[in-house]
Amino acid sequence: MKAMRIAAVLLGLVLCVSLLADQAEVQKLIDDGKYTEAVGQAATLLRSPNVSPADRYSLLMLKGEAALRAGQRALAISSFNAAGHAATERKDIISAAANSLVAQRAIQGVVKIGDQSYPVGKPDERKQVMQKMADDIMATQARDLRTALEARTLGPIIDIAPSILNMCVLEMEATGGNSTNAEPVARTLGKQAQELIGAELNRIQRDIDSTEQNGYELSNWSGWAARGLTPAQRRSMQDTLPYVDRILKTVLAARRASYNLGGDFGSWDRLAAECEDLQQQINTVLSSTY
């Protein structure tokens, strides 16, 4: 039995070393400009049952790199997105997301910002483009950002949040972990959003409670009698359900971003739980026969 365990460990080491060598071969294919072959080799290695999460991340990043250089934009985007899902380290999640954002804007190997076109074929070039993309978001979204920072309703914040998070990811990857412009803005918007979402969820809770109580009416003859929901109340509840769903999606996205960027995500967890409780209560009210 002991000999079998030792043999299994040795086999695992051999497979690990072999996979690292295979990854080096994929990188060499990329360096040699054989991008299509590199994509195929990475895809073959990813089908191996012995691929660890770390190896899967590395292979998907290599696949995305080769696809981007080959001009296979859709494949590059899907590979970088898959790498982000496979990643277990924050820096790797950010790297995959930033490369995916570049791939989304790259046309024939360049990203156009204003009147300038920037090549993205080499990693060093790409980091420069990431910073320029982040700066471009700040410039083009300046008016919406001011509106969001002054907003006392959720709409403007929800609308601009994805752009600010993208800017933060791009800046952090471009600078090796520092975000001088986007991160302070993201934190300010995050705190403001939490306060507004909390207040909005409290308002929705009061509306649901009131609607639920009005499902019954007091009769002088028979006490409490089932009245049910009026058509207007039912429509209101039906309209509230997708609204709460939109808030929940915003909360979950902010929670993921907060976690990935090393922020405090506990407050987002609590807001997500409140959204889910409201959804359940609305469904109960709508399905109740009173």
C-alpha positions in Angstrom: 0.0 0.0 0.0 2.8 2.4 0.9 4.6 1.6 -2.4 1.3 2.4 -4.3 1.1 5.8 -2.5 4.7 6.6 -3.4 4.1 5.6 -7.0 1.0 7.8 -7.1 2.9 10.8 -5.8 5.7 10.2 -8.3 3.2 9.9 -11.1 1.6 13.2 -10.0 5.0 14.9 -10.0 5.8 13.5 -13.5 2.5 14.7 -14.8 3.0 18.2 -13.3 6.4 18.6 -14.7 5.1 17.3 -18.1 2.3 19.9 -18.1 4.7 22.7 -17.2 6.9 21.6 -20.1 3.8 21.6 -22.4 2.9 25.1 -21.3 6.4 26.2 -22.2 5.9 24.7 -25.6 2.7 26.7 -26.1 4.6 29.9 -25.1 7.3 29.0 -27.6 4.8 28.6 -30.3 3.4 32.1 -29.5 6.9 33.6 -29.4 7.6 32.0 -32.8 4.4 33.5 -34.2 2.6 30.2 -34.6 -0.6 31.4 -33.1 -3.1 29.0 -34.5 -0.9 26.0 -33.5 -0.6 27.5 -30.0 -4.3 27.8 -29.7 -4.8 24.2 -30.7 -2.0 23.0 -28.4 -3.5 24.9 -25.4 -7.0 23.5 -26.2 -5.6 20.0 -26.3 -3.9 20.4 -22.9 -7.0 21.8 -21.4 -8.8 18.6 -22.1 -6.4 16.7 -19.9 -8.0 15.3 -16.7 -4.9 16.2 -14.8 -5.1 20.0 -15.2 -5.1 21.8 -11.9 -7.0 25.1 -11.4 -3.6 27.0 -11.6 -2.6 25.2 -14.8 -6.1 25.8 -16.3 -5.7 29.5 -15.6 -2.3 29.6 -17.2 -3.4 27.6 -20.3 -6.5 29.7 -20.8 -4.4 32.9 -20.6 -2.0 31.4 -23.2 -4.9 30.4 -25.4 -6.3 33.9 -25.1 -2.9 35.4 -25.9 -2.5 33.3 -29.0 -6.0 34.0 -30.2 -5.7 37.7 -29.7 -2.4 37.8 -31.7 -4.0 35.7 -34.4 -6.9 38.1 -34.7 -9.4 35.6 -33.3 -11.1 38.2 -31.2 -14.2 36.2 -30.0 -12.0 33.3 -29.0 -9.6 35.6 -27.1 -12.5 37.2 -25.2 -14.0 33.8 -24.2 -10.6 32.4 -23.2 -9.7 35.4 -21.0 -13.2 35.3 -19.4 -12.8 31.5 -18.7 -9.3 32.2 -17.2 -10.9 34.7 -14.9 -13.4 32.1 -13.7 -10.6 29.6 -13.2 -8.3 32.0 -11.3 -8.0 31.7 -7.6 -5.7 34.7 -7.0 -6.9 38.3 -7.1 -4.1 39.5 -9.3 -4.9 36.7 -11.8 -8.6 37.6 -11.8 -7.7 41.2 -12.6 -5.2 40.2 -15.3 -7.8 38.1 -17.1 -10.5 40.7 -16.8 -8.2 43.5 -18.1 -7.0 41.4 -21.1 -10.6 40.5 -21.9 -11.5 44.3 -22.0 -8.6 44.9 -24.4 -9.7 42.0 -26.6 -13.2 43.4 -26.7 -12.0 46.7 -28.2 -9.2 45.3 -30.4 -9.9 45.3 -34.1 -7.2 43.8 -36.4 -4.6 43.9 -33.6 -5.1 47.5 -32.5 -7.3 49.5 -30.1 -8.5 52.9 -31.4 -8.8 55.6 -28.8 -9.8 59.0 -30.3 -7.8 59.5 -33.4 -5.0 57.2 -32.3 -4.5 53.5 -32.9 -2.5 51.4 -30.5 -1.1 47.9 -31.1 -2.0 45.2 -28.5 0.1 42.3 -29.9 2.8 42.4 -27.1 2.1 42.4 -23.4 4.1 45.6 -22.8 2.2 47.4 -25.5 -1.1 46.1 -24.0 -0.4 47.5 -20.6 0.1 50.9 -22.1 -3.2 50.5 -23.9 -4.9 49.5 -20.7 -3.9 52.7 -19.0 -5.0 54.7 -22.1 -8.3 52.9 -22.0 -8.7 53.7 -18.3 -8.0 57.4 -19.0 -10.4 57.4 -21.9 -13.2 56.0 -19.6 -12.5 58.8 -17.1 -12.6 61.4 -19.8 -15.7 60.2 -21.7 -17.7 59.4 -18.6 -16.8 62.6 -16.7 -20.3 64.1 -16.9 -22.0 60.8 -15.9 -19.5 60.4 -13.1 -20.3 63.8 -11.7 -24.0 63.0 -11.9 -23.5 59.7 -10.1 -21.4 61.3 -7.3 -24.1 63.9 -6.7 -27.0 61.5 -7.1 -29.5 60.7 -4.4 -31.1 57.9 -6.4 -29.7 54.6 -7.6 -30.1 55.0 -11.3 -27.1 57.1 -12.2 -24.8 55.0 -10.0 -26.0 51.7 -11.4 -25.6 53.1 -15.0 -21.9 54.1 -14.5 -20.8 51.4 -12.1 -19.6 48.9 -14.8 -17.5 51.6 -16.5 -15.8 52.6 -13.2 -15.1 49.0 -12.3 -13.6 48.4 -15.8 -11.5 51.5 -15.3 -10.3 50.2 -12.0 -9.4 46.8 -13.4 -7.5 48.3 -16.4 -5.6 50.7 -14.2 -4.6 48.0 -11.6 -3.3 45.7 -14.3 -1.5 48.5 -16.2 0.3 49.7 -13.1 1.0 46.3 -11.4 -1.6 46.8 -8.6 -2.0 50.6 -8.2 -5.1 52.5 -9.1 -4.6 56.2 -8.5 -7.7 57.5 -10.3 -10.3 54.7 -10.4 -10.0 53.1 -7.0 -10.9 56.2 -4.9 -13.8 56.9 -7.2 -15.0 53.2 -7.0 -14.8 53.3 -3.2 -16.7 56.6 -3.0 -19.4 55.3 -5.3 -19.5 52.0 -3.5 -20.2 53.6 -0.1 -22.8 55.9 -1.6 -24.4 53.0 -3.4 -24.6 51.0 -0.2 -26.4 53.8 1.6 -28.8 54.4 -1.3 -29.5 50.7 -1.8 -30.1 50.2 1.9 -32.6 53.0 1.9 -34.3 51.8 -1.2 -34.6 48.3 0.1 -36.2 49.6 3.3 -38.7 51.6 1.2 -39.5 48.5 -0.9 -39.9 46.5 2.3 -42.5 49.0 3.6 -44.4 48.8 0.3 -44.5 45.1 0.4 -45.6 44.9 4.0 -48.4 47.5 3.3 -49.6 45.6 0.2 -49.6 42.3 2.1 -51.6 43.8 5.0 -54.1 45.3 2.6 -54.7 41.9 1.2 -57.1 41.7 4.1 -59.8 44.2 5.1 -61.7 44.7 8.3 -65.4 44.1 8.1 -67.8 45.3 10.8 -69.9 42.2 10.3 -67.4 39.4 10.0 -64.0 40.7 11.3 -61.0 40.1 9.0 -62.0 39.1 5.5 -59.8 38.1 2.5 -59.9 40.9 0.0 -56.8 39.9 -2.1 -54.8 42.3 -4.2 -56.3 44.9 -6.4 -55.1 44.9 -10.1 -53.0 48.0 -9.4 -51.3 46.4 -6.4 -50.6 43.2 -8.3 -49.1 45.2 -11.2 -47.0 47.1 -8.7 -45.7 43.9 -7.1 -45.0 42.4 -10.5 -43.1 45.6 -11.5 -41.1 45.6 -8.3 -39.8 42.0 -8.8 -37.5 42.8 -11.8 -36.4 46.1 -10.1 -35.2 44.2 -7.1 -33.6 41.7 -9.4 -31.7 44.6 -11.1 -30.6 45.9 -7.7 -29.4 42.3 -6.7 -27.4 42.0 -9.9 -25.7 45.3 -9.1 -25.0 44.3 -5.6 -23.5 41.0 -6.7 -21.4 42.7 -9.3 -20.1 45.2 -6.7 -19.5 42.3 -4.3 -17.4 40.5 -6.8 -15.5 43.6 -7.6 -14.9 44.5 -4.0 -13.6 41.0 -3.3 -11.4 41.0 -6.4 -10.0 44.4 -5.6 -9.3 43.6 -2.0 -12.1 45.7 -0.5 -14.6 45.0 2.3 -17.4 42.9 0.7 -19.3 42.0 3.9 -21.7 44.9 3.5 -22.5 43.7 -0.1 -23.3 40.2 1.3 -25.8 41.7 3.7 -27.5 43.7 0.9 -27.6 40.7 -1.3 -29.4 38.7 1.4 -31.9 41.5 1.9 -32.7 41.5 -1.9 -33.2 37.7 -1.9 -35.6 38.0 1.1 -37.6 40.7 -0.7 -37.8 38.6 -3.8 -39.1 35.7 -1.8 -41.7 37.9 0.0 -42.9 39.4 -3.2 -43.4 35.9 -4.7 -45.3 34.9 -1.6 -47.6 37.9 -1.8 -48.3 37.3 -5.5 -49.0 33.6 -5.1 -51.1 33.9 -1.9 -54.8 33.2 -2.2 -55.7 35.0 1.0 
